[in-house]
Structure formats: C-alpha cells, structure tokens
Amino acid sequence: MHIAVASGKGGTGKTTVATNLAVVLSETGHRVTYADCDVEEPNGHLFLTLEPESRTEVSVMVPVVSAAGCSLCGICAEVCEFNALAVLGTKVLPFPSLCHSCGACITLCPEGALDEGTRPIGFIRTGESRGLSFVGGSLSVGEAQAPPMIRAIKRRLPGDRIVVIDAPPGTSCPVVEAVRDTDYVILVTEPTPFGLNDLRLAVGMLRELERPFGVVINRSDIGDSLVWEYCERENIRILLELPFERRIAEAYAAGRLGVDENQEFREKIQRLYHSIDQEMTHVRACRSQR
C-alpha cells in the first residue's frame, strides 16, 4: 500500500507524521519504504539517518541543436508549448530551464537537426535507516520543475511493501505528481484560518484525482473549531488529533522522532495506520463485490 502524507500548506507537521509513521510501521514488523518527494525542501533524512547513504544524479532530456543540419525553418519553436526554443537571426537558441522534455521539437524537426541531450536537475538519495529503506530527491538550486524528480523517485519504489510518501506542500503540479496514483492520502492540517483555507484546496484536488483521504489535525488544542465543522459538513473522516506538546516540538527541533520521546504519541501513530488499513480493507471489499 502506498500512503501519501500531504498538506495544503507548509509547516503543518506533514514530515512529522510521515517519518514517525514510517518508523512505527517498520518497528512493528512491516516492510517499509519512506519516500521523500518534497524535493525542493527535503528534510526526511535529518530524522532518518542513512547508513550507508548513496547518491545518484538525475537528468532530464533537452534538445541539442546541430547547426550544420538546421535550416532555421522555425518549426521546433512553433511546436514547443513552453517557449523553450527560439529562432534568433542565424541560430536556434534553446532555453533548457523551460524545457519539459516532451520531445516534440526533436520528433517534428524536418531536417533531423535536433538530438537528445541531458541536463542534470538534482540527485536521489537512498539508504537504510531503522529497518526501513529510504529514497528521496533533492532538486538543484534554481531548478523550477519538481515533477521530473518526483517521477524519478517513484520509479524506484517497490510494489511489495508499505510506502510512505512525504509529498510536497500545497496543491500544485509537484503535489499532484506525488499523490495521483497512491492508495490513500493523509492530509495534515491545523485549526487556523490559513489551515482551513488550504485544506479546502487540498480536498478539492484529491476529489478531482479520486483519491481516498482522511485528515490529521495537528496542534489540535489551538485555534478555532472551523476545521472540525468543515470536515463534518463535507463528510471527511478525521483520522487523528494531535495536541501541541512541547516535548515533541523539542524533539523535532533537535532532529529526533516523537515516537522515541513519548509512548502516547507512538500509540497514536499506530492507531493512525490501523484506521487507514481498516478503511482500505473496507474499500477493497466493496470493489470486489461490484
């Protein structure tokens, strides 16, 4: 089962839930992979020390222009939806950072003057930690396109174990790429006006993608009651409520896991998985009866 942990905004506790869930499942006998798909601000490795750690460069395809064969017809620039090519004077000028690696320019060039080149965009970090496997990406500074890196991470995910995906925050393309083919999504929010606004956006995204999901309310003893009221109106299941606890916050700030600091917190994370497992068992049973 692939479980994504997402949030409509950053800072809600998404990585806290994802890392602690992965470790609890691993320590209770499950085969687990933790996937850090928050490639613009990855920090799962700060809590899951990798021994050993290996890194692999990730590259994307970009067109390379052969000046000798190019007739400056401009078809490559016309077919590019992302304005990654321009015909300027006597040459074709590529803009690699805008390229989405679709290959249209190479395929449709009548002169065959474009070849496939590569451009590095970051690296994938892999290793083992506390009995689980780790795979995560880190996008290079200045890179604007996270989805290719997320796809590279997901190609490495096994199908025979529980995978906990730490998704990027928000509701844009990187989040969609991270959660679109998962079995279940945990939405982490907080009971504040900002938390509610972004929760609404995330719920809309997941309903469009037809992904089953539930909500974890972090710092549940602060703020107002509007998140609970919204979930009740929308028939959204609240999987877990986590009140603020200084000891857990201090552990997070020091790069330690809450499940190592507090037995009650560990039991709550265990119940979170059991709730999801029961819900997915029910969903699978309903599907088999159709």
BELSUL-V449418 format. One record per residue. N is the residue number from 1. RES is the residue in three letters. SS is DSSP state (A for helix, B for strand, O for the rest). OMEGA is omega in degrees with one decimal (NA if undefined). D_LAST is the distance of its C-alpha to the last C-alpha in Angstrom with 1 decimal. Layout:
BEGIN
[[N/RES/SS/OMEGA/D_LAST] [N/RES/SS/OMEGA/D_LAST]]
END
This chain:
BEGIN
[[1/MET/O/177.2/21.2] [2/HIS/B/-178.8/23.0] [3/ILE/B/176.3/24.2] [4/ALA/B/175.1/26.3] [5/VAL/B/-173.5/29.0] [6/ALA/B/177.2/30.1] [7/SER/B/179.0/32.3] [8/GLY/O/179.8/33.3] [9/LYS/O/177.4/36.9] [10/GLY/O/174.2/39.0] [11/GLY/O/-178.6/40.6] [12/THR/O/-177.2/37.9] [13/GLY/O/-177.5/37.6] [14/LYS/A/-178.7/34.7] [15/THR/A/175.6/36.5] [16/THR/A/179.9/37.5] [17/VAL/A/-175.1/34.0] [18/ALA/A/-176.9/32.9] [19/THR/A/-179.7/35.8] [20/ASN/A/177.4/35.9] [21/LEU/A/-179.2/32.1] [22/ALA/A/-178.0/32.6] [23/VAL/A/179.4/35.6] [24/VAL/A/179.5/34.2] [25/LEU/A/179.0/31.2] [26/SER/A/-176.6/33.7] [27/GLU/A/176.7/36.1] [28/THR/O/169.8/33.5] [29/GLY/O/179.1/32.7] [30/HIS/O/171.6/29.9] [31/ARG/O/-167.5/30.5] [32/VAL/B/167.7/30.7] [33/THR/B/173.4/31.6] [34/TYR/B/-178.5/32.9] [35/ALA/B/179.3/32.8] [36/ASP/B/-179.9/35.3] [37/CYS/O/174.2/34.1] [38/ASP/O/-164.3/36.6] [39/VAL/O/178.1/38.8] [40/GLU/O/177.7/41.4] [41/GLU/O/-177.8/42.2] [42/PRO/O/176.6/40.9] [43/ASN/O/178.1/42.1] [44/GLY/A/-179.2/39.7] [45/HIS/A/177.4/42.3] [46/LEU/A/-179.7/44.8] [47/PHE/A/179.4/42.9] [48/LEU/O/-177.4/41.7] [49/THR/O/-173.9/44.9] [50/LEU/O/178.8/44.2] [51/GLU/O/-9.5/46.1] [52/PRO/O/175.9/46.6] [53/GLU/B/175.0/45.6] [54/SER/B/-178.4/45.3] [55/ARG/B/179.2/45.1] [56/THR/B/-180.0/43.9] [57/GLU/B/176.1/44.8] [58/VAL/B/179.9/42.2] [59/SER/B/174.6/43.2] [60/VAL/B/179.5/41.9] [61/MET/B/174.0/42.9] [62/VAL/B/179.5/45.6] [63/PRO/B/175.0/47.7] [64/VAL/B/-174.3/51.3] [65/VAL/B/173.4/53.7] [66/SER/O/-175.1/56.2] [67/ALA/O/-176.6/59.3] [68/ALA/O/-176.0/60.8] [69/GLY/O/-174.2/58.1] [70/CYS/O/178.6/57.2] [71/SER/O/-180.0/58.5] [72/LEU/O/-179.2/57.6] [73/CYS/O/177.1/55.5] [74/GLY/O/-179.0/53.2] [75/ILE/A/-178.8/50.0] [76/CYS/A/179.3/48.5] [77/ALA/A/-179.0/49.3] [78/GLU/A/-175.0/47.9] [79/VAL/A/-178.8/44.4] [80/CYS/O/-179.6/44.1] [81/GLU/O/-172.5/41.9] [82/PHE/O/178.6/43.2] [83/ASN/O/-178.6/47.0] [84/ALA/O/177.4/47.4] [85/LEU/B/176.7/50.0] [86/ALA/B/175.1/53.1] [87/VAL/B/-177.5/56.0] [88/LEU/B/179.1/59.2] [89/GLY/O/-175.6/62.5] [90/THR/O/179.2/62.7] [91/LYS/B/174.1/59.6] [92/VAL/B/-176.4/55.9] [93/LEU/B/177.0/55.1] [94/PRO/B/173.9/51.8] [95/PHE/O/-171.8/50.4] [96/PRO/A/-177.3/48.3] [97/SER/A/177.9/47.0] [98/LEU/A/-174.8/45.4] [99/CYS/O/176.8/43.8] [100/HIS/O/174.2/39.9] [101/SER/O/-179.5/40.2] [102/CYS/O/177.8/38.3] [103/GLY/O/-177.6/40.9] [104/ALA/A/-177.6/41.4] [105/CYS/A/-179.6/45.2] [106/ILE/A/-177.7/45.6] [107/THR/A/-171.3/43.5] [108/LEU/A/177.5/45.3] [109/CYS/O/-176.5/48.8] [110/PRO/O/-178.0/50.9] [111/GLU/O/-175.1/53.5] [112/GLY/O/-174.0/51.3] [113/ALA/O/179.5/53.2] [114/LEU/B/177.2/50.4] [115/ASP/B/177.9/49.3] [116/GLU/B/171.6/46.7] [117/GLY/B/179.3/48.1] [118/THR/B/177.2/46.7] [119/ARG/B/179.6/47.2] [120/PRO/B/179.6/46.5] [121/ILE/B/-179.3/44.5] [122/GLY/B/-179.4/44.4] [123/PHE/B/174.3/43.5] [124/ILE/B/179.4/40.7] [125/ARG/B/177.9/41.7] [126/THR/B/178.2/40.2] [127/GLY/B/178.5/41.2] [128/GLU/B/177.9/40.5] [129/SER/B/174.0/40.9] [130/ARG/O/175.5/40.5] [131/GLY/O/178.0/38.3] [132/LEU/B/175.7/35.8] [133/SER/B/-175.1/36.0] [134/PHE/B/170.6/36.8] [135/VAL/B/-178.1/36.3] [136/GLY/B/-178.3/37.5] [137/GLY/B/176.5/39.1] [138/SER/B/-179.5/42.2] [139/LEU/B/-180.0/42.9] [140/SER/O/178.9/46.6] [141/VAL/O/179.3/48.7] [142/GLY/O/178.0/48.7] [143/GLU/O/-174.7/45.4] [144/ALA/O/-173.6/43.2] [145/GLN/O/-179.5/40.0] [146/ALA/O/-175.8/37.8] [147/PRO/A/178.5/34.6] [148/PRO/A/177.7/36.1] [149/MET/A/179.4/37.1] [150/ILE/A/176.6/33.7] [151/ARG/A/178.3/32.1] [152/ALA/A/176.3/34.7] [153/ILE/A/-174.1/33.8] [154/LYS/A/175.2/30.1] [155/ARG/O/-179.5/30.9] [156/ARG/O/-174.6/32.5] [157/LEU/O/179.5/29.6] [158/PRO/O/178.9/28.3] [159/GLY/O/-173.9/24.7] [160/ASP/O/179.3/25.4] [161/ARG/O/175.5/26.5] [162/ILE/B/177.9/25.9] [163/VAL/B/175.3/27.3] [164/VAL/B/-177.2/28.7] [165/ILE/B/174.7/29.4] [166/ASP/B/-172.9/32.3] [167/ALA/B/173.3/31.7] [168/PRO/B/175.8/34.5] [169/PRO/B/175.9/35.1] [170/GLY/O/-177.4/34.5] [171/THR/O/-176.1/32.0] [172/SER/O/-173.6/33.6] [173/CYS/A/179.1/32.7] [174/PRO/A/179.2/33.3] [175/VAL/A/178.3/30.8] [176/VAL/A/179.6/28.1] [177/GLU/A/-177.1/28.8] [178/ALA/A/-170.5/28.6] [179/VAL/A/-164.7/25.3] [180/ARG/O/-179.5/23.2] [181/ASP/O/178.0/21.2] [182/THR/O/-179.8/21.3] [183/ASP/O/-176.9/18.6] [184/TYR/B/179.5/20.3] [185/VAL/B/171.7/23.5] [186/ILE/B/175.9/26.1] [187/LEU/B/179.5/28.3] [188/VAL/B/-179.3/31.8] [189/THR/B/176.9/34.0] [190/GLU/B/-173.3/37.1] [191/PRO/O/177.9/38.1] [192/THR/O/177.1/40.4] [193/PRO/A/177.2/40.5] [194/PHE/A/179.1/40.1] [195/GLY/A/-179.9/37.2] [196/LEU/A/-179.5/35.4] [197/ASN/A/-177.5/36.1] [198/ASP/A/174.3/34.7] [199/LEU/A/177.9/31.7] [200/ARG/A/179.8/30.8] [201/LEU/A/-179.2/31.1] [202/ALA/A/177.9/28.9] [203/VAL/A/177.9/26.2] [204/GLY/A/178.1/26.3] [205/MET/A/-176.4/26.1] [206/LEU/A/176.1/23.1] [207/ARG/A/175.7/21.2] [208/GLU/A/179.2/22.2] [209/LEU/A/179.8/21.0] [210/GLU/O/176.1/17.6] [211/ARG/O/173.6/18.5] [212/PRO/O/-175.9/17.8] [213/PHE/B/172.1/21.3] [214/GLY/B/-172.1/23.7] [215/VAL/B/167.7/27.4] [216/VAL/B/178.4/30.4] [217/ILE/B/179.3/33.6] [218/ASN/B/-174.8/36.6] [219/ARG/O/-171.6/40.1] [220/SER/O/-178.5/38.5] [221/ASP/O/174.9/41.9] [222/ILE/O/173.4/43.4] [223/GLY/O/-174.9/42.9] [224/ASP/O/-175.6/41.3] [225/SER/O/-171.8/38.3] [226/LEU/A/178.4/36.8] [227/VAL/A/178.0/34.0] [228/TRP/A/-179.9/32.8] [229/GLU/A/178.5/33.0] [230/TYR/A/-179.7/31.1] [231/CYS/A/178.5/28.2] [232/GLU/A/179.1/28.1] [233/ARG/A/-175.1/28.1] [234/GLU/O/-180.0/25.4] [235/ASN/O/179.4/23.2] [236/ILE/O/-177.3/23.7] [237/ARG/O/172.4/23.7] [238/ILE/B/-174.5/27.2] [239/LEU/B/-172.4/26.8] [240/LEU/B/172.5/30.5] [241/GLU/B/-178.8/33.9] [242/LEU/B/177.5/36.8] [243/PRO/O/178.5/40.3] [244/PHE/O/176.5/43.1] [245/GLU/O/-174.9/45.0] [246/ARG/A/-177.1/48.1] [247/ARG/A/178.7/47.9] [248/ILE/A/179.4/44.5] [249/ALA/A/179.2/45.9] [250/GLU/A/177.8/49.0] [251/ALA/A/179.2/47.0] [252/TYR/A/-178.8/45.0] [253/ALA/A/-179.4/48.3] [254/ALA/O/179.5/49.7] [255/GLY/O/177.2/46.7] [256/ARG/O/-178.7/45.5] [257/LEU/O/179.8/42.1] [258/GLY/A/-178.3/41.6] [259/VAL/A/176.6/40.0] [260/ASP/A/-174.9/43.4] [261/GLU/O/-169.8/45.3] [262/ASN/O/-178.0/43.5] [263/GLN/A/179.1/41.5] [264/GLU/A/177.0/39.9] [265/PHE/A/177.5/38.6] [266/ARG/A/-179.5/37.2] [267/GLU/A/177.6/35.4] [268/LYS/A/178.4/33.9] [269/ILE/A/176.2/32.6] [270/GLN/A/179.3/31.1] [271/ARG/A/177.8/29.3] [272/LEU/A/179.5/28.0] [273/TYR/A/-179.5/26.1] [274/HIS/A/178.7/24.9] [275/SER/A/179.3/23.4] [276/ILE/A/-179.0/21.6] [277/ASP/A/178.2/20.4] [278/GLN/A/179.3/19.1] [279/GLU/A/-179.9/17.3] [280/MET/A/174.6/15.7] [281/THR/A/177.4/14.8] [282/HIS/A/179.3/13.0] [283/VAL/A/179.5/11.2] [284/ARG/A/179.0/10.3] [285/ALA/A/178.8/9.1] [286/CYS/A/-179.5/6.8] [287/ARG/A/-178.4/5.4] [288/SER/A/179.9/5.6] [289/GLN/O/-178.6/3.8] [290/ARG/O/NA/0.0]]
END
